[in-house]
């Protein structure tokens, strides 16, 4: 038998040890054509079926097809899976799978010292090394001595493994991601059958050869690691304990699409979804196009302006209009959104934020559209703004956005982001019957009908489908006369109508529940977060609170109107800190609203916060030695 090396890796037939771990973070990285997103998704699905809690972070290249083997072309998928509740995809990586030199160079800084590196030797040839400025092969020059390195000729072994299935050449090579997946399954004691079942379901009828080859590749990778005892130690992460119910793995974009479909079902009215493809929001259109049986009409417009204008037109006709984009597209939609503000029609505007300005970094996340959502239209044009905290929460927040849009007759902005939209987590499937119905009543009497008369409780005008017999009315972007809706240039009328539109949005605050505060209910520091920063900001606050510090944490979902109890909560703390992935937009908003000092922890790197950096940031705001 071979001797065992100190790093725990060997090539022999000794029995290996299985260690129990509470959680693991694994990152798959390779060229954009190497199938890393599929590999990560399959590992995620297997972990969800097994019963782990998970949090993921796919990282896409911005270019459609960057030059092979370059840093710009690296695609990655990070997964954190555990036996307990988690909220982030992990600060540091325990295992890095690098399919080529570019993947190693880009993501090696994320790997823990002593972590496992699995590398495909075929991706480290002279040409690949040259493209990323490696002077020598890091797999051979000793520079990776701080890590546990496992290297194999994955590409060649994959080609041999799938040859009996009838695949050769480039088609055979494409299966190497599944061979790698088999190695990872062995390392972390993942079940194979769920993935086999998924492959058969997807390919067996139309492309049985592909299904057979992919299954063979996974099994070969697993057998390779098992037969030669590639790892002295393998690891097991047991099931997490969940609240009873039926769960599925869900991304934020998928949850958003399902929430829109639920709104169509529970409102009793069809939904019209007018959209134009844009990263990272396009998946919502793709998913909704498959949900037409729930009463969703989808329309891929020729541009952003046509998309939102068609949605406003749908609402004018009595069907709830929804439109979707990312920052650059929302900027183009602003005039038509304001038309919905002036005509007081329900409209849901989905913004899956990305790095900017302009085209920016299309596949990277950011939170920098908040002020645009609040104020980014001409004149005084208030609209409600809601932001989900987790991928699964996208469902309930978009549903709430639709309900509020109909009840208060107003556009509502739904602020997701690339981190939430592409990320995934286990999601407890809700009871559809328990969702609050919001069927609008149109039982209006033609006698004395006034299209801009207001409900005293909500401030909303009636929603009357154009062409309803006896209830004809005209509406334009010109200022409305109070009650009648006719054109008016009267100064006092404009004053009243502007105030009415503001008051209507302010009334939504009556439906916002009491704001929960984690940790110290008063004290030295309150951390306020919103959007996709929820997981990292709360986990860091838990860490610091457990150290005996007087720290609290509040997460906001409604950003306009703000929760009615927020002002009194803020006053209970000596310092307020807002971590956000922009230059400090919520901090600016809170200062202006409450007239109190608010500190900002702003990072604009196209990446989510890590828990470790936030722990450090919190301590910097707390009294030293306290």
C-alpha positions as CSV (number, residue, x, y, z in Angstrom):
1,X,0.0,0.0,0.0
2,X,1.0,3.6,-0.6
3,X,1.9,5.8,2.4
4,X,-0.5,8.4,3.6
5,X,0.6,12.0,3.1
6,X,0.2,14.6,5.8
7,X,-2.4,16.5,3.8
8,X,-4.8,13.5,4.0
9,X,-4.7,12.6,0.3
10,X,-3.5,9.3,-1.0
11,X,-3.7,7.0,-4.0
12,X,-4.2,3.6,-2.4
13,X,-6.8,1.2,-1.2
14,X,-6.8,2.0,2.5
15,X,-10.1,2.5,4.2
16,X,-10.8,6.2,4.7
17,X,-12.3,8.1,7.6
18,X,-15.7,9.8,7.5
19,X,-15.9,13.1,9.4
20,X,-19.1,14.8,10.5
21,X,-19.3,18.5,9.7
22,X,-21.9,21.1,10.5
23,X,-21.5,22.9,7.2
24,X,-19.5,23.1,4.0
25,X,-18.9,25.7,1.3
26,X,-17.9,24.3,-2.1
27,X,-17.2,26.4,-5.2
28,X,-17.2,25.0,-8.8
29,X,-15.2,27.2,-11.3
30,X,-14.2,26.8,-14.9
31,X,-14.6,28.2,-18.4
32,X,-18.1,29.5,-19.3
33,X,-18.4,26.4,-21.5
34,X,-17.5,23.9,-18.8
35,X,-21.0,23.7,-17.3
36,X,-20.2,24.9,-13.8
37,X,-23.7,26.3,-13.3
38,X,-25.3,23.0,-14.1
39,X,-22.8,21.2,-11.8
40,X,-23.5,23.5,-9.0
41,X,-27.3,23.3,-9.5
42,X,-27.2,19.5,-9.5
43,X,-25.1,19.5,-6.3
44,X,-27.6,21.9,-4.8
45,X,-30.6,19.9,-5.8
46,X,-29.0,16.7,-4.3
47,X,-28.3,18.5,-1.1
48,X,-31.9,19.8,-0.9
49,X,-33.3,16.3,-1.5
50,X,-30.9,15.0,1.2
51,X,-32.4,17.5,3.6
52,X,-29.6,20.1,4.1
53,X,-30.2,23.8,4.4
54,X,-28.5,25.6,1.5
55,X,-27.6,29.0,0.2
56,X,-26.1,29.5,-3.2
57,X,-24.3,32.2,-5.2
58,X,-23.9,31.7,-9.0
59,X,-21.3,34.0,-10.5
60,X,-21.6,34.5,-14.3
61,X,-19.2,36.1,-16.7
62,X,-20.6,39.3,-18.2
63,X,-19.6,38.5,-21.8
64,X,-21.8,36.2,-23.8
65,X,-18.7,34.2,-24.8
66,X,-15.4,35.5,-23.5
67,X,-12.2,34.0,-24.9
68,X,-11.7,30.5,-23.6
69,X,-9.3,30.2,-20.7
70,X,-9.3,33.8,-19.7
71,X,-10.3,35.4,-16.4
72,X,-13.2,37.2,-18.1
73,X,-14.6,33.8,-19.2
74,X,-14.7,32.1,-15.8
75,X,-18.1,30.9,-14.6
76,X,-18.6,29.8,-11.0
77,X,-21.2,28.5,-8.6
78,X,-20.8,28.7,-4.8
79,X,-22.9,26.5,-2.5
80,X,-23.1,26.5,1.3
81,X,-24.9,23.5,2.7
82,X,-25.4,22.7,6.4
83,X,-27.2,20.7,9.1
84,X,-28.7,24.0,10.6
85,X,-30.2,27.2,9.5
86,X,-27.9,29.3,7.3
87,X,-28.5,32.6,5.4
88,X,-25.4,33.2,3.3
89,X,-23.4,31.2,0.6
90,X,-20.4,31.2,2.9
91,X,-17.5,33.6,3.6
92,X,-14.7,31.3,2.7
93,X,-14.6,28.1,0.5
94,X,-13.7,24.7,2.0
95,X,-13.4,23.0,-1.4
96,X,-12.5,24.6,-4.7
97,X,-13.0,22.8,-8.0
98,X,-10.9,24.5,-10.7
99,X,-11.3,23.2,-14.2
100,X,-8.5,25.4,-15.6
101,X,-5.8,27.8,-14.7
102,X,-8.1,30.9,-15.0
103,X,-10.5,29.4,-12.5
104,X,-7.7,28.7,-10.0
105,X,-6.3,32.2,-10.3
106,X,-9.6,34.0,-9.9
107,X,-10.9,31.9,-7.0
108,X,-7.9,30.7,-5.1
109,X,-8.0,33.7,-2.7
110,X,-11.5,32.5,-1.6
111,X,-10.1,29.1,-0.5
112,X,-9.4,28.5,3.1
113,X,-5.8,27.7,4.0
114,X,-5.8,23.9,4.3
115,X,-8.8,23.6,2.1
116,X,-9.2,21.1,-0.7
117,X,-8.4,22.0,-4.3
118,X,-9.6,19.6,-7.0
119,X,-8.0,20.5,-10.3
120,X,-8.3,19.2,-13.9
121,X,-4.7,18.8,-15.1
122,X,-5.8,19.2,-18.7
123,X,-6.8,22.8,-18.0
124,X,-3.2,23.7,-17.0
125,X,-1.4,23.4,-20.2
126,X,1.2,26.0,-21.4
127,X,-1.4,28.0,-23.4
128,X,-3.9,28.1,-20.4
129,X,-1.1,29.2,-18.1
130,X,0.1,31.9,-20.5
131,X,-3.4,33.4,-20.8
132,X,-3.6,34.2,-17.1
133,X,0.1,35.1,-16.6
134,X,1.2,32.1,-14.7
135,X,5.0,31.8,-15.0
136,X,4.9,28.2,-14.0
137,X,2.4,25.5,-13.4
138,X,1.0,26.1,-9.8
139,X,0.1,22.4,-9.7
140,X,3.7,21.5,-9.9
141,X,5.8,24.4,-8.6
142,X,5.0,24.1,-4.9
143,X,3.0,27.3,-4.6
144,X,-0.1,25.5,-3.4
145,X,1.6,23.8,-0.5
146,X,-0.9,25.5,2.0
147,X,-3.8,23.6,0.4
148,X,-4.7,19.9,0.0
149,X,-4.4,19.4,-3.8
150,X,-6.1,16.7,-5.7
151,X,-5.3,16.7,-9.4
152,X,-6.5,14.3,-12.1
153,X,-6.7,14.3,-15.9
154,X,-10.5,14.7,-15.6
155,X,-11.0,15.5,-19.3
156,X,-9.2,12.3,-20.5
157,X,-10.9,10.1,-17.9
158,X,-14.3,11.5,-18.9
159,X,-13.8,10.8,-22.6
160,X,-12.9,7.2,-21.7
161,X,-15.9,6.9,-19.3
162,X,-18.5,8.0,-21.8
163,X,-17.1,6.2,-24.9
164,X,-19.3,3.1,-24.4
165,X,-22.4,5.4,-24.5
166,X,-21.4,6.5,-28.0
167,X,-20.0,10.0,-27.4
168,X,-16.6,11.0,-28.7
169,X,-14.6,14.2,-29.3
170,X,-16.0,17.5,-28.1
171,X,-19.4,16.0,-27.1
172,X,-17.6,13.5,-24.8
173,X,-15.5,16.3,-23.3
174,X,-18.6,18.3,-22.4
175,X,-19.4,15.6,-19.8
176,X,-16.4,16.4,-17.7
177,X,-18.4,18.6,-15.4
178,X,-20.5,15.6,-14.4
179,X,-17.4,13.5,-13.9
180,X,-16.2,16.2,-11.5
181,X,-19.6,16.2,-9.8
182,X,-19.2,12.5,-9.1
183,X,-15.9,13.2,-7.4
184,X,-17.6,15.9,-5.3
185,X,-20.5,13.6,-4.4
186,X,-18.0,11.0,-3.1
187,X,-16.1,13.6,-1.1
188,X,-19.3,14.9,0.6
189,X,-21.4,11.7,0.8
190,X,-24.1,13.0,-1.6
191,X,-26.7,10.7,-3.0
192,X,-26.4,9.9,-6.7
193,X,-29.9,8.8,-7.5
194,X,-31.7,12.2,-7.4
195,X,-29.3,13.5,-10.0
196,X,-29.7,10.3,-12.2
197,X,-33.4,10.7,-12.0
198,X,-33.2,14.4,-13.1
199,X,-30.9,13.5,-16.0
200,X,-33.3,10.8,-17.2
201,X,-36.2,13.1,-16.9
202,X,-34.5,15.8,-18.9
203,X,-32.8,13.9,-21.6
204,X,-33.9,10.3,-21.8
205,X,-36.8,10.7,-24.2
206,X,-35.2,13.2,-26.7
207,X,-31.5,12.5,-26.2
208,X,-31.1,9.1,-24.5
209,X,-27.4,9.0,-25.5
210,X,-26.7,12.3,-23.6
211,X,-28.6,10.9,-20.6
212,X,-26.6,7.7,-20.6
213,X,-23.3,9.5,-21.0
214,X,-23.9,12.0,-18.2
215,X,-24.9,9.3,-15.8
216,X,-21.8,7.3,-16.8
217,X,-19.6,10.3,-16.2
218,X,-21.0,10.9,-12.7
219,X,-20.7,7.3,-11.8
220,X,-17.1,7.1,-13.2
221,X,-16.0,10.2,-11.2
222,X,-17.5,8.7,-8.0
223,X,-16.0,5.3,-8.7
224,X,-12.6,6.9,-9.4
225,X,-12.5,8.7,-6.1
226,X,-13.8,5.7,-4.2
227,X,-11.7,2.9,-5.9
228,X,-8.3,4.5,-5.4
229,X,-9.3,6.2,-2.2
230,X,-8.6,9.7,-3.6
231,X,-9.3,11.2,-0.2
232,X,-8.1,9.8,3.2
233,X,-11.0,11.7,4.8
234,X,-14.5,12.2,3.3
235,X,-17.2,14.3,5.0
236,X,-20.8,14.0,5.9
237,X,-23.2,16.9,6.7
238,X,-26.4,15.6,8.2
239,X,-29.9,16.8,7.6
240,X,-31.1,20.1,8.9
241,X,-34.2,20.4,11.0
242,X,-37.0,22.3,9.1
243,X,-40.4,23.4,10.1
244,X,-42.8,20.6,8.9
245,X,-44.1,21.1,5.3
246,X,-43.2,20.5,1.7
247,X,-40.0,22.2,0.5
248,X,-38.4,22.7,-2.9
249,X,-35.2,24.4,-4.0
250,X,-36.1,27.9,-5.4
251,X,-34.2,30.9,-6.8
252,X,-35.4,34.4,-6.4
253,X,-36.3,34.9,-10.0
254,X,-38.4,31.7,-10.0
255,X,-40.1,32.7,-6.8
256,X,-40.9,36.0,-8.3
257,X,-42.5,34.4,-11.3
258,X,-44.5,32.1,-9.2
259,X,-45.6,35.0,-7.0
260,X,-46.9,36.8,-10.1
261,X,-48.8,33.7,-11.2
262,X,-50.3,33.4,-7.7
263,X,-51.4,37.0,-7.9
264,X,-53.3,36.2,-11.1
265,X,-54.9,33.2,-9.5
266,X,-55.9,34.8,-6.2
267,X,-57.0,38.2,-7.6
268,X,-59.5,36.7,-10.0
269,X,-58.0,38.8,-12.7
270,X,-55.5,38.0,-15.4
271,X,-52.0,39.4,-15.2
272,X,-50.3,40.9,-18.3
273,X,-46.5,40.7,-18.1
274,X,-44.8,43.0,-20.6
275,X,-41.1,42.7,-20.6
276,X,-37.9,43.0,-22.6
277,X,-34.9,40.6,-21.9
278,X,-32.2,41.9,-19.7
279,X,-29.6,40.4,-17.3
280,X,-30.3,39.4,-14.6
281,X,-34.1,39.6,-14.9
282,X,-34.8,37.6,-18.0
283,X,-35.5,34.3,-16.2
284,X,-38.7,35.8,-14.8
285,X,-40.1,36.2,-18.3
286,X,-38.9,32.7,-19.3
287,X,-40.6,31.2,-16.2
288,X,-43.9,33.1,-16.6
289,X,-44.2,32.1,-20.3
290,X,-44.6,28.5,-18.9
291,X,-47.3,29.5,-16.5
292,X,-50.0,30.8,-18.8
293,X,-52.5,28.3,-17.4
294,X,-52.6,30.4,-14.2
295,X,-54.0,33.4,-16.1
296,X,-50.7,35.1,-17.0
297,X,-50.3,36.7,-20.4
298,X,-46.7,37.2,-21.4
299,X,-45.4,39.7,-24.0
300,X,-41.8,40.1,-25.1
301,X,-41.7,43.7,-26.4
302,X,-39.4,45.2,-28.9
303,X,-37.9,47.5,-26.2
304,X,-38.2,48.6,-22.6
305,X,-40.6,51.5,-23.3
306,X,-43.0,49.3,-25.3
307,X,-42.9,46.8,-22.5
308,X,-44.0,49.1,-19.7
309,X,-46.4,51.0,-21.9
310,X,-48.2,47.8,-22.8
311,X,-48.4,46.9,-19.1
312,X,-50.0,50.3,-18.4
313,X,-52.4,49.8,-21.2
314,X,-53.3,46.4,-19.8
315,X,-54.2,48.0,-16.5
316,X,-56.3,50.6,-18.3
317,X,-58.2,47.6,-19.8
318,X,-58.8,46.0,-16.4
319,X,-55.9,43.4,-16.4
320,X,-53.1,43.9,-13.8
321,X,-50.0,45.1,-15.7
322,X,-46.6,43.9,-14.6
323,X,-43.3,44.9,-16.2
324,X,-39.8,43.7,-15.4
325,X,-36.2,44.9,-16.0
326,X,-32.9,45.8,-14.4
327,X,-31.5,49.3,-13.7
328,X,-30.8,50.5,-17.3
329,X,-34.3,49.4,-18.4
330,X,-36.0,50.9,-15.4
331,X,-34.5,54.3,-16.4
332,X,-36.1,53.9,-19.8
333,X,-39.4,53.0,-18.2
334,X,-39.6,56.0,-16.0
335,X,-41.9,58.2,-18.2
336,X,-44.5,55.4,-18.6
337,X,-44.3,54.6,-14.8
338,X,-45.2,58.2,-14.2
339,X,-48.1,57.9,-16.6
340,X,-49.4,55.2,-14.2
341,X,-48.8,57.5,-11.3
342,X,-50.8,60.3,-12.9
343,X,-53.7,58.1,-14.2
344,X,-53.6,56.2,-10.9
345,X,-53.6,52.7,-12.4
346,X,-52.2,49.6,-10.7
347,X,-48.8,48.6,-12.1
348,X,-46.1,46.3,-10.7
349,X,-42.5,47.2,-11.7
350,X,-39.9,44.5,-11.0
351,X,-36.3,45.7,-10.8
352,X,-33.7,43.0,-10.5
353,X,-30.8,45.3,-9.7
354,X,-27.3,44.9,-11.1
355,X,-24.0,46.8,-11.0
356,X,-24.0,50.2,-12.9
357,X,-24.2,52.9,-13.9
358,X,-25.1,52.5,-17.6
359,X,-24.4,48.9,-18.7
360,X,-22.0,48.6,-15.7
361,X,-21.3,45.0,-14.8
362,X,-24.4,43.1,-16.1
363,X,-23.9,39.9,-14.1
364,X,-22.8,41.4,-10.8
365,X,-25.1,42.4,-8.0
366,X,-25.8,45.8,-6.5
367,X,-28.4,47.8,-4.5
368,X,-27.9,51.1,-6.2
369,X,-31.4,51.6,-7.6
370,X,-33.1,52.6,-4.3
371,X,-33.0,56.3,-4.9
372,X,-34.2,55.9,-8.5
373,X,-37.1,53.8,-7.2
374,X,-38.0,56.4,-4.6
375,X,-37.4,59.6,-6.7
376,X,-36.4,58.7,-10.2
377,X,-39.3,60.2,-12.1
378,X,-40.1,63.8,-13.0
379,X,-42.0,66.0,-10.6
380,X,-43.5,64.7,-7.3
381,X,-44.4,61.1,-8.2
382,X,-44.6,58.9,-5.1
383,X,-44.8,55.1,-5.5
384,X,-44.6,52.4,-2.9
385,X,-41.3,50.4,-2.8
386,X,-40.9,46.9,-1.4
387,X,-37.8,44.7,-1.3
388,X,-37.5,41.0,-0.5
389,X,-34.8,39.7,1.9
390,X,-34.3,36.2,0.6
391,X,-34.8,34.3,-2.6
392,X,-37.9,32.5,-1.2
393,X,-39.3,35.8,0.1
394,X,-39.4,37.1,-3.4
395,X,-42.7,35.1,-3.7
396,X,-44.5,36.8,-0.9
397,X,-43.1,40.3,-1.6
398,X,-44.1,40.3,-5.3
399,X,-47.6,39.0,-4.3
400,X,-47.9,41.8,-1.7
401,X,-46.7,44.3,-4.4
402,X,-49.6,43.2,-6.6
403,X,-52.1,43.3,-3.8
404,X,-51.1,46.8,-2.8
405,X,-51.1,48.0,-6.4
406,X,-54.7,46.9,-6.9
407,X,-56.0,48.0,-3.5
408,X,-54.4,51.5,-3.6
409,X,-54.5,52.0,-7.4
410,X,-50.8,52.8,-7.8
411,X,-47.6,51.6,-9.4
412,X,-45.5,49.6,-6.9
413,X,-41.7,49.0,-7.3
414,X,-40.4,45.6,-6.4
415,X,-36.6,45.8,-5.8
416,X,-34.8,42.5,-6.1
417,X,-31.1,42.1,-7.1
418,X,-28.8,39.8,-8.9
419,X,-27.7,38.1,-5.6
420,X,-31.3,37.2,-4.7
421,X,-32.5,36.6,-8.3
422,X,-29.9,34.0,-9.1
423,X,-29.3,32.7,-5.6
424,X,-31.4,29.8,-4.2
425,X,-32.6,28.3,-0.9
426,X,-35.0,25.7,0.4
427,X,-38.5,27.2,0.3
428,X,-41.6,25.9,2.1
429,X,-44.4,25.8,-0.5
430,X,-47.2,27.9,0.9
431,X,-50.9,26.9,1.0
432,X,-52.4,28.8,-1.9
433,X,-55.7,29.0,-0.2
434,X,-54.1,30.8,2.7
435,X,-52.9,33.7,0.4
436,X,-54.9,36.8,1.0
437,X,-57.3,37.3,-1.9
438,X,-57.6,40.7,-3.4
439,X,-60.4,40.4,-5.9
440,X,-61.2,44.0,-6.9
441,X,-64.9,44.9,-6.8
442,X,-66.2,46.7,-9.9
443,X,-69.9,46.9,-8.8
444,X,-70.1,50.6,-9.5
445,X,-73.3,52.5,-10.2
446,X,-73.3,54.6,-13.4
447,X,-75.5,57.1,-11.6
448,X,-73.1,59.8,-10.3
449,X,-70.0,57.9,-11.4
450,X,-66.8,59.8,-10.8
451,X,-63.7,58.1,-12.0
452,X,-61.4,60.0,-9.5
453,X,-63.6,59.8,-6.4
454,X,-61.6,58.2,-3.6
455,X,-62.0,55.4,-1.1
456,X,-61.7,57.2,2.3
457,X,-59.7,54.2,3.8
458,X,-57.2,53.8,1.0
459,X,-57.3,57.0,-1.0
460,X,-57.7,54.9,-4.2
461,X,-59.9,55.8,-7.1
462,X,-62.1,53.0,-8.6
463,X,-60.6,50.6,-11.1
464,X,-62.9,50.7,-14.1
465,X,-62.0,48.7,-17.2
466,X,-62.2,50.9,-20.2
467,X,-65.3,50.3,-22.2
468,X,-67.5,49.3,-19.2
469,X,-71.1,50.2,-20.2
470,X,-72.3,53.4,-18.5
471,X,-68.9,54.0,-16.9
472,X,-67.0,55.7,-19.8
473,X,-64.3,58.1,-18.9
474,X,-61.2,59.6,-20.4
475,X,-57.7,59.6,-18.8
476,X,-54.4,61.1,-20.0
477,X,-51.1,62.2,-18.5
478,X,-52.5,65.7,-18.0
479,X,-53.4,66.7,-14.5
480,X,-56.9,65.5,-13.4
481,X,-59.7,67.6,-12.1
482,X,-60.7,66.3,-8.6
483,X,-63.4,63.6,-8.8
484,X,-64.3,64.0,-12.4
485,X,-60.9,63.3,-13.9
486,X,-61.2,66.0,-16.5
487,X,-58.3,68.0,-17.7
488,X,-57.4,70.8,-15.2
489,X,-54.8,73.5,-15.0
490,X,-56.2,75.0,-11.8
491,X,-53.3,75.7,-9.3
492,X,-55.3,74.7,-6.2
493,X,-56.6,71.5,-7.9
494,X,-53.0,70.5,-8.7
495,X,-52.1,71.1,-5.1
496,X,-54.9,68.9,-3.9
497,X,-54.3,66.1,-6.4
498,X,-50.5,66.0,-5.7
499,X,-51.3,65.7,-2.0
500,X,-53.9,63.0,-2.6
501,X,-51.4,60.9,-4.5
502,X,-48.9,61.3,-1.7
503,X,-51.5,60.6,1.0
504,X,-52.5,57.4,-0.8
505,X,-49.0,56.0,-0.6
506,X,-48.6,57.1,3.0
507,X,-51.8,55.2,3.9
508,X,-50.1,51.9,3.0
509,X,-48.1,52.2,6.3
510,X,-51.3,51.2,8.1
511,X,-50.8,47.7,6.8
512,X,-47.1,47.3,7.7
513,X,-46.7,45.1,10.7
514,X,-44.6,46.0,13.8
515,X,-40.9,45.9,13.0
516,X,-39.0,43.1,14.8
517,X,-35.7,44.0,16.4
518,X,-33.1,41.3,16.9
519,X,-30.7,41.5,19.8
520,X,-30.5,44.4,22.2
521,X,-33.8,46.4,22.2
522,X,-31.8,49.6,22.9
523,X,-28.1,50.3,23.3
524,X,-24.9,51.2,21.5
525,X,-25.6,50.2,17.9
526,X,-28.5,49.4,15.6
527,X,-27.8,47.8,12.2
528,X,-30.4,48.6,9.6
529,X,-30.4,46.5,6.4
530,X,-32.6,46.0,3.3
531,X,-32.7,43.6,0.3
532,X,-30.2,40.9,-0.2
533,X,-27.9,42.0,2.6
534,X,-30.3,40.4,5.1
535,X,-28.5,37.1,5.6
536,X,-25.0,38.5,6.2
537,X,-26.0,41.5,8.3
538,X,-28.2,39.5,10.6
539,X,-25.7,36.6,11.0
540,X,-22.9,39.2,11.8
541,X,-25.2,40.9,14.3
542,X,-25.9,37.5,16.0
543,X,-22.2,36.9,16.3
544,X,-21.5,40.3,17.9
545,X,-24.5,40.1,20.2
546,X,-23.3,36.7,21.4
547,X,-20.1,38.4,22.4
548,X,-22.1,40.5,24.9
549,X,-22.3,43.7,22.9
550,X,-25.4,46.0,23.0
551,X,-26.2,45.7,19.3
552,X,-29.6,45.3,17.6
553,X,-30.6,44.6,14.0
554,X,-33.6,45.7,11.9
555,X,-34.3,44.6,8.3
556,X,-36.7,46.7,6.2
557,X,-38.9,45.3,3.5
558,X,-41.1,48.4,2.9
559,X,-38.9,51.3,1.9
560,X,-41.7,53.6,0.9
561,X,-43.6,54.1,3.1
562,X,-41.2,53.3,5.9
563,X,-42.6,51.3,8.8
564,X,-44.5,53.7,11.2
565,X,-42.6,52.5,14.2
566,X,-39.1,52.8,12.7
567,X,-38.5,56.4,14.0
568,X,-39.1,55.4,17.6
569,X,-36.8,52.3,17.2
570,X,-33.9,54.4,15.8
571,X,-34.0,56.8,18.7
572,X,-33.3,54.0,21.2
573,X,-29.7,53.5,20.0
574,X,-26.6,55.7,20.2
575,X,-25.4,54.8,16.7
576,X,-27.2,53.7,13.5
577,X,-25.2,51.8,10.8
578,X,-26.5,50.9,7.4
579,X,-24.5,48.3,5.4
580,X,-25.6,48.4,1.7
581,X,-24.1,47.6,-1.7
582,X,-24.2,51.2,-2.9
583,X,-22.7,54.5,-1.8
584,X,-25.1,54.9,1.1
585,X,-28.6,55.4,-0.4
586,X,-30.8,54.1,2.5
587,X,-28.6,55.9,5.0
588,X,-29.2,59.1,3.0
589,X,-33.0,58.4,3.0
590,X,-33.1,57.8,6.7
591,X,-31.1,60.9,7.5
592,X,-33.5,63.0,5.5
593,X,-36.6,61.3,6.9
594,X,-35.8,61.3,10.6
595,X,-33.2,64.0,10.9
596,X,-30.7,61.8,12.8
597,X,-27.1,60.8,12.2
598,X,-26.8,57.6,10.3
599,X,-23.5,55.9,9.5
600,X,-23.0,54.1,6.2
601,X,-21.0,51.0,5.5
602,X,-20.9,51.1,1.7
603,X,-19.2,48.6,-0.6
604,X,-19.7,48.6,-4.4
605,X,-17.8,45.5,-5.7
606,X,-20.5,43.6,-7.4
607,X,-20.3,41.1,-4.6
608,X,-22.4,40.3,-1.5
609,X,-21.1,41.2,2.0
610,X,-19.3,38.5,4.0
611,X,-20.2,37.9,7.6
612,X,-16.6,38.4,8.7
613,X,-16.2,41.9,7.2
614,X,-19.5,43.0,8.8
615,X,-18.4,41.7,12.2
616,X,-15.3,43.9,11.9
617,X,-17.4,46.9,10.7
618,X,-19.8,46.5,13.7
619,X,-17.0,46.4,16.2
620,X,-15.5,49.6,14.7
621,X,-18.8,51.4,15.6
622,X,-19.1,50.0,19.2
623,X,-17.4,51.3,22.3
624,X,-13.9,49.8,22.6
625,X,-13.6,47.5,25.6
626,X,-17.4,47.5,26.3
